[in-house]
């Protein structure tokens, strides 16, 4: 993971929803959260950022860290 930093809204719990993230030296604003779901010990989001780029962001609650996968359209 290339230095991923996520800024998120946290209300009752941490990482309720991502608002922006910095990845590979670029800042991305989350324009839309398309889907949210739970995986074991993870909270995941499919988001749309600028230029219609889509990403899967997951917060691993056990490790206290975020992961990111860029989703490529087929």
Protein Blocks (a to p, Z undefined) as FASTA:
>chain_A
ZZiadddddfkbghkbcfbdceehiacddfbdfbdcddehiacdddddehhiacdddddf
knopacddddddZZ
